[in-house]
Amino acid sequence: MPATSDVVRAGHDLFGWIGRHGLAVVGPTLEEHLVDDDGRGGTVLEIPVRPAPGRVSGP
């Protein structure tokens, strides 16, 4: 997401995407804030997921 994006909206979009793809969050989310040499920053979210109960994974 661009730095100018609304963080709350981005979170709703992300968790909506997870649900639409039949996934469930199964543990704590790790959030890292990174800054490069030019002072530009970004946030990385690591979200552990697995297929939601009752969903069949695979083709």
Long-range contacts (C-beta under 8 A, 24 or more apart in sequence): 3-40, 3-41, 3-42, 14-45, 14-47, 18-47, 18-49, 19-52, 22-51, 22-52, 22-55, 22-57, 23-49, 23-50, 23-51, 23-52, 24-49, 24-50, 24-51, 24-52, 24-53, 25-49, 26-50
